[in-house]
Amino acid sequence: MNKFEKHKGYIRTFQENKLTLGLAVPLEAYQGNVPEMDLEQQIKLAKLAEDADFASLMVRDIPLNDPSFGDVGQMYDPWIYLSHIAAHTKKIALGTASVITSFQHPLNLAQSAASLDKISGERLLFGLATGDRPIEFDAYNVEREKRAAYYREAFYVMKEVWAKSFPTIQTSRVSLTGGTDLLPKPVLGDIPVFVTGFSGQSMEWIAENSDGLFGYPRNPAQQDRLIKEYRSSADGFKPFAQSLHIDLSEDPNEGPRPIHLGFRSGHKFLIEFLKALQEAGVNHVYLNNKYSHRPAEEVIQELAQEVVPHFPAIT
């Protein structure tokens, strides 16, 4: 039995041998580092995505503007922003791709995630990453060499405090002796947590401890090899998701041309590429419109009409 079969975000997004589609926030095309993020427009497009059977909306946790990085993502604190989206939607999954474990205490992470999952009606898909940019570790005065250990600690602590009342936990940053407890508890006593990339961990550790894997864009053959390796070590079905940048052409027949972390093409090639990813075992692709030459609303509407019907949300 899948322990998340009653988790609304999980069952909307993931099913074995099936691919669904999501959208990366901000829902806009923009140049440079910083998006406009007009809140009224973002919520309008979030509702459009939900009604069009996109499975998820994904936000990134990029705490500092590093001009050399080239993108600050959706800019706002992910928990506050996802809460805002949750208040204006009813069923679309709300994902983090991904929250950084190195700069937050595990108990704060656990409470933020449990709070968002509960107020959204069990819709959180909780992606985690270590962070990797030296400039951020310097700013937070965190030893970069400890990021993999902090990651494992966060995983362990969160799963314990979600599942148990007044647990006893002793780690490098947590000392719970059974006299205090963390609230709120997730309704299901757990939240689906996804490793992003490898986050400094072995494939065996990821397969054993994660509830799924968020990968980076690769061609279908490469994803097929990675997914086979992951699932050969996992106990039962564990989903695999990835991001993909697109620049959707107005010409549906236009062939692919590479862009950063994706490609420009018409919707016909995009459909065939997504079908190939589905055959490779990818269960979810969240599309990013940062490099689009067309308005995001126009692109989302075309995706809704031409692409999403091939890969609709599951529930």
Sine and cosine of phi, psi and omega as CSV:
sin_phi,cos_phi,sin_psi,cos_psi,sin_omega,cos_omega
0.00,0.00,0.70,-0.71,0.05,-1.00
-0.98,0.22,0.83,-0.55,-0.06,-1.00
-0.92,0.38,-0.22,0.98,0.01,-1.00
-0.94,-0.34,0.39,0.92,-0.04,-1.00
-0.92,0.38,-0.23,0.97,0.07,-1.00
-0.94,-0.35,0.13,0.99,0.05,-1.00
-1.00,0.05,0.89,-0.45,-0.20,-0.98
-0.90,0.44,-0.64,0.77,0.02,-1.00
-0.92,0.38,-0.65,0.76,-0.03,-1.00
-0.91,0.41,-0.75,0.66,-0.09,-1.00
-0.96,0.27,-0.34,0.94,0.11,-0.99
-0.95,0.30,-0.46,0.89,-0.20,-0.98
-0.97,-0.26,-0.57,0.82,-0.21,-0.98
-0.84,-0.54,0.75,-0.66,0.16,-0.99
-0.46,-0.89,0.64,-0.77,-0.04,-1.00
-0.86,0.51,0.68,-0.74,0.04,-1.00
0.91,0.40,0.33,0.94,0.02,-1.00
-0.72,-0.69,0.58,-0.82,0.05,-1.00
-0.91,-0.41,0.69,-0.72,0.12,-0.99
-0.86,-0.52,0.20,-0.98,-0.06,-1.00
-0.87,-0.49,0.59,-0.81,0.13,-0.99
-0.76,-0.65,-0.01,-1.00,0.03,-1.00
-0.78,-0.63,0.66,-0.75,0.09,-1.00
-1.00,0.10,0.70,-0.71,0.07,-1.00
-1.00,-0.05,0.69,-0.73,0.26,0.97
-0.98,0.19,0.53,-0.85,0.01,-1.00
-1.00,0.05,0.95,0.32,-0.03,-1.00
-0.23,-0.97,0.33,-0.94,0.17,-0.99
-0.99,-0.15,0.63,-0.78,-0.01,-1.00
-0.39,-0.92,0.42,-0.91,0.05,-1.00
-0.97,-0.23,0.46,-0.89,0.01,-1.00
0.98,0.19,-0.29,-0.96,-0.10,-1.00
-0.99,0.14,-0.61,0.79,-0.31,-0.95
-0.92,-0.39,0.84,-0.54,0.05,-1.00
-0.97,0.23,0.22,-0.98,0.05,-1.00
-0.97,0.25,-0.70,0.71,0.03,-1.00
0.83,0.56,0.77,0.64,0.14,-0.99
-0.90,0.44,0.90,-0.43,-0.18,-0.98
-0.91,0.42,-0.63,0.78,0.01,-1.00
-0.89,0.47,-0.68,0.74,0.02,-1.00
-0.93,0.36,-0.63,0.77,0.00,-1.00
-0.89,0.46,-0.68,0.73,0.01,-1.00
-0.93,0.37,-0.63,0.77,0.06,-1.00
-0.84,0.55,-0.70,0.71,-0.03,-1.00
-0.96,0.27,-0.51,0.86,0.08,-1.00
-0.89,0.45,-0.67,0.74,0.04,-1.00
-0.92,0.40,-0.62,0.78,0.06,-1.00
-0.87,0.49,-0.69,0.73,0.01,-1.00
-0.89,0.45,-0.67,0.74,0.02,-1.00
-0.89,0.47,-0.73,0.68,-0.02,-1.00
-0.92,0.40,-0.44,0.90,-0.04,-1.00
-1.00,0.03,0.11,0.99,0.05,-1.00
0.96,0.29,0.41,0.91,0.32,-0.95
-0.92,0.40,0.58,-0.81,-0.07,-1.00
-0.99,0.12,-0.55,0.84,-0.16,-0.99
-0.55,-0.84,0.30,-0.95,0.28,-0.96
-0.85,-0.52,0.75,-0.66,-0.09,-1.00
-0.88,-0.47,0.76,-0.65,0.08,-1.00
-0.90,-0.44,0.44,-0.90,0.04,-1.00
-0.95,-0.32,0.45,-0.89,0.03,-1.00
-0.96,-0.27,0.99,-0.11,0.02,-1.00
-0.85,-0.53,1.00,-0.06,-0.22,-0.98
-0.94,0.34,-0.45,0.89,-0.08,-1.00
-0.77,-0.64,0.54,-0.84,0.05,-1.00
-1.00,0.09,0.97,-0.25,0.09,-1.00
-0.97,-0.25,0.97,-0.23,-0.08,-1.00
-0.82,0.57,-0.48,0.88,0.00,-1.00
-0.96,0.29,-0.31,0.95,-0.01,-1.00
-0.98,0.22,-0.59,0.81,0.12,-0.99
1.00,-0.09,-0.01,1.00,-0.03,-1.00
-0.22,-0.98,0.76,-0.65,0.08,-1.00
-0.98,-0.22,0.16,0.99,0.03,-1.00
0.90,0.43,-0.64,-0.77,-0.08,-1.00
-0.99,0.11,0.00,1.00,0.26,-0.96
0.98,0.20,-0.68,0.74,-0.07,-1.00
-0.99,0.15,0.31,-0.95,0.16,-0.99
-0.81,0.58,0.78,-0.63,-0.12,-0.99
-0.89,0.46,-0.57,0.82,-0.04,-1.00
-0.95,0.32,-0.67,0.74,0.01,-1.00
-0.92,0.40,-0.67,0.74,-0.04,-1.00
-0.94,0.35,-0.67,0.74,0.04,-1.00
-0.91,0.42,-0.55,0.84,0.08,-1.00
-0.89,0.45,-0.63,0.77,0.05,-1.00
-0.89,0.45,-0.71,0.71,0.03,-1.00
-0.90,0.43,-0.66,0.75,-0.01,-1.00
-0.85,0.53,-0.60,0.80,-0.03,-1.00
-0.94,0.34,-0.31,0.95,-0.06,-1.00
-0.93,-0.38,0.06,1.00,0.04,-1.00
-0.76,-0.65,0.16,-0.99,-0.08,-1.00
-0.83,-0.56,-0.52,0.85,-0.17,-0.99
-0.66,-0.75,-0.29,0.96,-0.04,-1.00
-0.92,0.38,0.66,-0.75,0.02,-1.00
-0.92,0.39,0.55,-0.83,-0.03,-1.00
-0.89,-0.46,0.93,-0.37,-0.13,-0.99
-0.90,-0.43,0.46,-0.89,0.16,-0.99
-0.93,-0.38,0.81,-0.59,-0.02,-1.00
-0.66,-0.75,0.94,0.33,0.11,0.99
-0.53,-0.85,0.33,-0.94,0.11,-0.99
-0.97,0.23,0.64,-0.77,-0.06,-1.00
-1.00,0.00,0.82,-0.57,-0.04,-1.00
-0.99,0.12,-0.35,0.94,-0.16,-0.99
-0.95,0.31,-0.40,0.92,-0.15,-0.99
-0.94,-0.35,0.13,0.99,0.01,-1.00
-0.74,-0.68,0.53,-0.85,0.04,-1.00
-0.95,0.32,0.63,-0.78,-0.03,-1.00
-0.83,0.56,-0.58,0.82,0.00,-1.00
-0.94,0.34,-0.58,0.81,0.08,-1.00
-0.92,0.40,-0.67,0.74,0.06,-1.00
-0.86,0.50,-0.71,0.71,-0.03,-1.00
-0.88,0.48,-0.69,0.73,-0.02,-1.00
-0.94,0.35,-0.67,0.74,0.01,-1.00
-0.87,0.49,-0.73,0.69,-0.03,-1.00
-0.91,0.41,-0.70,0.72,0.00,-1.00
-0.90,0.44,-0.61,0.79,0.01,-1.00
-0.90,0.43,-0.74,0.67,-0.02,-1.00
-0.90,0.43,-0.67,0.74,0.00,-1.00
-0.88,0.48,-0.66,0.75,-0.06,-1.00
-0.95,0.32,-0.73,0.68,-0.06,-1.00
-0.95,0.32,-0.36,0.93,0.01,-1.00
-1.00,0.02,-0.10,0.99,-0.05,-1.00
0.98,0.18,0.72,0.70,0.03,-1.00
0.86,0.52,0.86,0.51,0.00,-1.00
-0.88,-0.48,0.03,1.00,-0.10,-1.00
-0.99,0.16,0.78,-0.62,0.22,-0.98
-0.95,-0.31,0.95,-0.30,-0.27,-0.96
-0.99,-0.13,1.00,-0.04,0.09,-1.00
-0.99,0.10,0.67,-0.74,-0.04,-1.00
-0.80,-0.60,0.59,-0.80,0.08,-1.00
-0.61,-0.79,0.31,-0.95,-0.02,-1.00
-0.99,0.14,-0.39,0.92,-0.26,-0.97
0.99,0.17,0.52,-0.85,-0.06,-1.00
-0.59,-0.81,-0.07,1.00,-0.06,-1.00
-1.00,0.10,0.85,-0.52,-0.03,-1.00
-0.81,0.59,-0.56,0.83,-0.06,-1.00
-0.89,0.47,-0.56,0.83,0.01,-1.00
-0.95,0.31,-0.67,0.75,0.02,-1.00
-0.89,0.45,-0.61,0.80,0.07,-1.00
-0.90,0.44,-0.70,0.72,-0.05,-1.00
-0.90,0.43,-0.61,0.79,-0.01,-1.00
-1.00,0.01,-0.03,1.00,-0.01,-1.00
0.83,0.56,0.72,0.70,0.02,-1.00
-0.92,-0.40,0.69,-0.73,0.02,-1.00
-0.95,0.31,0.89,-0.45,-0.07,-1.00
-0.88,0.47,-0.50,0.86,-0.04,-1.00
-0.93,0.38,-0.25,0.97,-0.02,-1.00
-0.99,-0.10,0.02,1.00,-0.15,-0.99
-0.89,0.46,-0.60,0.80,0.00,-1.00
-0.93,0.37,-0.62,0.78,0.03,-1.00
-0.93,0.37,-0.65,0.76,0.05,-1.00
-0.88,0.47,-0.58,0.82,0.00,-1.00
-0.90,0.44,-0.76,0.65,0.02,-1.00
-0.88,0.47,-0.64,0.77,0.03,-1.00
-0.87,0.49,-0.73,0.68,-0.01,-1.00
-0.87,0.50,-0.69,0.72,0.03,-1.00
-0.83,0.55,-0.79,0.61,-0.06,-1.00
-0.89,0.45,-0.74,0.67,-0.07,-1.00
-0.89,0.45,-0.72,0.70,-0.05,-1.00
-0.89,0.45,-0.71,0.70,0.00,-1.00
-0.88,0.47,-0.59,0.80,0.00,-1.00
-0.93,0.36,-0.74,0.67,-0.08,-1.00
-0.96,0.27,-0.40,0.92,0.09,-1.00
-0.95,0.30,-0.61,0.80,-0.15,-0.99
-1.00,0.02,-0.42,0.91,-0.17,-0.99
-0.84,-0.55,0.50,-0.87,0.13,-0.99
-1.00,-0.09,0.73,-0.68,0.01,-1.00
0.77,0.64,0.82,0.58,-0.02,-1.00
-0.96,0.28,0.35,-0.94,0.15,-0.99
-0.98,-0.21,0.88,-0.47,-0.05,-1.00
-0.68,-0.73,0.79,-0.61,0.09,-1.00
-0.79,-0.61,0.94,-0.35,0.07,-1.00
-0.71,-0.70,-0.11,-0.99,-0.05,-1.00
-0.90,0.43,-0.46,0.89,-0.05,-1.00
-0.85,-0.52,-0.02,1.00,-0.07,-1.00
-0.77,-0.63,0.72,-0.69,0.07,-1.00
-0.68,-0.73,1.00,0.04,0.08,-1.00
-0.97,-0.26,0.80,-0.60,-0.11,-0.99
-0.94,-0.35,0.23,0.97,0.01,-1.00
1.00,-0.09,-0.06,1.00,-0.02,-1.00
-0.99,-0.14,-0.14,0.99,0.03,-1.00
-0.73,-0.68,0.31,-0.95,-0.05,-1.00
-0.62,-0.79,0.38,-0.92,0.02,-1.00
-0.97,-0.22,0.72,-0.69,0.05,-1.00
-0.77,-0.63,0.45,-0.89,0.00,1.00
-0.99,0.16,0.30,-0.95,0.15,-0.99
-1.00,0.00,0.62,-0.79,0.11,-0.99
-0.86,0.51,0.56,-0.83,-0.02,-1.00
-0.82,0.57,-0.62,0.79,-0.02,-1.00
-1.00,-0.05,0.06,1.00,-0.03,-1.00
0.96,0.27,0.14,0.99,-0.01,-1.00
-0.25,-0.97,0.29,-0.96,0.06,-1.00
-0.71,-0.70,0.67,-0.75,0.05,-1.00
-0.92,0.40,0.86,-0.51,-0.05,-1.00
-0.90,-0.43,0.74,-0.67,-0.12,-0.99
-0.87,-0.49,0.73,-0.68,0.11,-0.99
-0.98,0.18,0.71,-0.70,0.07,-1.00
-0.98,-0.18,0.80,-0.60,-0.09,-1.00
0.88,0.47,-0.75,-0.67,0.11,-0.99
-0.94,-0.35,-0.38,0.92,0.04,-1.00
0.78,0.63,0.60,0.80,0.07,-1.00
0.97,0.23,0.20,0.98,-0.08,-1.00
-0.93,-0.37,0.34,-0.94,0.08,-1.00
-0.98,0.22,0.37,-0.93,0.05,-1.00
-0.88,0.48,-0.60,0.80,0.01,-1.00
-0.89,0.46,-0.68,0.73,0.02,-1.00
-0.90,0.44,-0.69,0.72,-0.01,-1.00
-0.88,0.48,-0.72,0.69,-0.03,-1.00
-0.89,0.45,-0.57,0.82,-0.03,-1.00
-0.98,0.19,-0.61,0.79,-0.18,-0.98
-0.97,-0.23,-0.45,0.89,-0.07,-1.00
-0.99,0.15,0.27,-0.96,0.15,-0.99
-0.98,-0.20,0.05,1.00,0.02,-1.00
0.23,-0.97,0.13,-0.99,-0.08,-1.00
-0.78,-0.63,0.78,-0.63,0.13,-0.99
-0.99,-0.17,0.89,-0.45,-0.02,-1.00
-0.96,-0.28,0.05,-1.00,0.04,-1.00
-0.99,-0.16,0.29,-0.96,-0.03,-1.00
-0.88,0.47,0.77,-0.64,0.11,-0.99
-0.59,-0.81,0.25,-0.97,0.08,-1.00
-0.95,0.31,0.34,-0.94,-0.10,-1.00
-0.83,0.56,-0.60,0.80,-0.01,-1.00
-0.91,0.41,-0.66,0.75,0.03,-1.00
-0.92,0.40,-0.67,0.74,0.03,-1.00
-0.90,0.45,-0.63,0.78,0.01,-1.00
-0.85,0.53,-0.70,0.71,0.00,-1.00
-0.91,0.42,-0.69,0.72,-0.02,-1.00
-0.91,0.43,-0.69,0.72,-0.03,-1.00
-0.91,0.41,-0.65,0.76,0.05,-1.00
-0.87,0.49,-0.68,0.73,0.02,-1.00
-0.89,0.45,-0.69,0.72,-0.01,-1.00
-0.89,0.46,-0.76,0.64,-0.10,-0.99
-0.96,0.27,-0.37,0.93,0.05,-1.00
-0.92,0.38,-0.38,0.92,0.00,-1.00
-0.98,-0.17,-0.15,0.99,-0.09,-1.00
-1.00,-0.04,0.43,-0.90,0.05,-1.00
-0.99,-0.13,0.99,-0.16,-0.04,-1.00
1.00,0.09,0.00,-1.00,-0.05,-1.00
-0.93,0.36,0.78,-0.62,0.16,-0.99
-0.74,-0.67,0.80,-0.60,-0.15,-0.99
-0.95,0.30,0.38,-0.93,0.07,-1.00
-0.81,-0.59,0.78,-0.63,0.02,-1.00
-0.79,-0.61,0.34,-0.94,0.04,-1.00
-0.48,-0.88,0.34,-0.94,0.12,-0.99
-1.00,-0.01,0.26,-0.97,0.09,-1.00
-0.35,-0.94,0.86,-0.50,0.11,-0.99
-0.99,0.14,0.71,-0.71,0.04,-1.00
-0.75,-0.66,0.46,-0.89,0.20,-0.98
-0.79,-0.62,1.00,-0.07,-0.16,-0.99
-0.97,0.22,0.87,-0.49,-0.01,-1.00
-0.97,0.26,0.47,-0.88,0.11,-0.99
-0.94,0.34,-0.37,0.93,0.04,-1.00
-1.00,0.05,0.93,-0.36,-0.06,-1.00
-0.89,0.45,-0.34,0.94,-0.05,-1.00
-1.00,-0.09,-0.02,1.00,-0.05,-1.00
-0.90,0.44,0.73,-0.68,0.01,-1.00
-0.98,0.21,0.11,-0.99,-0.13,-0.99
-0.98,0.20,0.58,-0.81,0.16,-0.99
-0.69,-0.72,0.78,-0.62,-0.10,-0.99
-0.89,0.45,0.63,-0.77,0.25,-0.97
-0.77,-0.64,0.07,-1.00,-0.02,-1.00
-0.86,0.52,0.87,-0.50,0.07,-1.00
0.88,0.47,0.46,0.89,0.03,-1.00
0.11,-0.99,-0.59,-0.81,-0.06,-1.00
-0.37,-0.93,0.33,-0.95,0.20,-0.98
-0.98,-0.18,0.70,-0.72,0.06,-1.00
-0.21,-0.98,0.14,-0.99,0.21,-0.98
-0.99,0.16,0.15,-0.99,-0.11,-0.99
-0.94,0.35,-0.37,0.93,-0.01,-1.00
-0.92,0.39,-0.70,0.71,0.06,-1.00
-0.91,0.41,-0.64,0.77,0.01,-1.00
-0.84,0.54,-0.69,0.73,0.01,-1.00
-0.87,0.48,-0.71,0.70,-0.01,-1.00
-0.91,0.41,-0.61,0.79,0.03,-1.00
-0.91,0.43,-0.68,0.73,0.02,-1.00
-0.91,0.42,-0.60,0.80,0.07,-1.00
-0.89,0.46,-0.62,0.78,0.04,-1.00
-0.91,0.41,-0.63,0.77,0.07,-1.00
-0.90,0.44,-0.64,0.77,0.04,-1.00
-0.88,0.48,-0.66,0.75,0.05,-1.00
-0.89,0.45,-0.52,0.86,0.01,-1.00
-0.98,0.22,-0.17,0.99,0.03,-1.00
0.96,-0.28,0.09,1.00,0.05,-1.00
-0.95,0.30,0.73,-0.69,-0.06,-1.00
-0.97,-0.23,-0.31,0.95,-0.05,-1.00
-0.39,-0.92,0.69,-0.72,0.07,-1.00
-0.79,-0.61,0.84,-0.54,0.06,-1.00
-0.97,-0.24,0.87,-0.50,-0.16,-0.99
-1.00,0.02,0.69,-0.73,-0.04,-1.00
-0.91,-0.41,0.80,-0.60,-0.08,-1.00
-0.98,-0.21,0.28,0.96,-0.06,-1.00
-0.79,0.61,-0.68,0.73,-0.13,-0.99
-1.00,-0.07,0.23,0.97,-0.03,-1.00
-0.93,0.38,0.57,-0.82,0.11,-0.99
-1.00,-0.08,0.02,1.00,-0.01,-1.00
-0.88,-0.48,0.41,-0.91,0.06,-1.00
-0.86,0.51,0.61,-0.80,-0.05,-1.00
-0.85,0.52,-0.65,0.76,-0.02,-1.00
-0.87,0.49,-0.66,0.75,0.01,-1.00
-0.90,0.43,-0.67,0.74,0.01,-1.00
-0.91,0.40,-0.71,0.71,-0.02,-1.00
-0.88,0.47,-0.64,0.77,0.02,-1.00
-0.90,0.43,-0.65,0.76,0.04,-1.00
-0.93,0.38,-0.66,0.75,0.07,-1.00
-0.86,0.51,-0.67,0.74,-0.01,-1.00
-0.89,0.46,-0.62,0.78,-0.05,-1.00
-0.99,0.17,-0.63,0.78,-0.20,-0.98
-0.95,-0.31,-0.47,0.88,-0.16,-0.99
-0.94,-0.35,-0.76,0.65,-0.07,-1.00
-0.84,0.54,-0.60,0.80,0.02,-1.00
-0.83,0.55,-0.39,0.92,0.07,-1.00
-0.98,0.18,-0.38,0.93,-0.10,-1.00
-0.64,-0.76,0.83,0.56,-0.11,-0.99
-0.96,0.29,0.34,-0.94,0.14,-0.99
-0.83,0.56,0.47,-0.88,-0.17,-0.99
-0.98,0.18,-0.57,0.82,0.00,-1.00
-0.77,-0.64,0.00,0.00,0.00,0.00
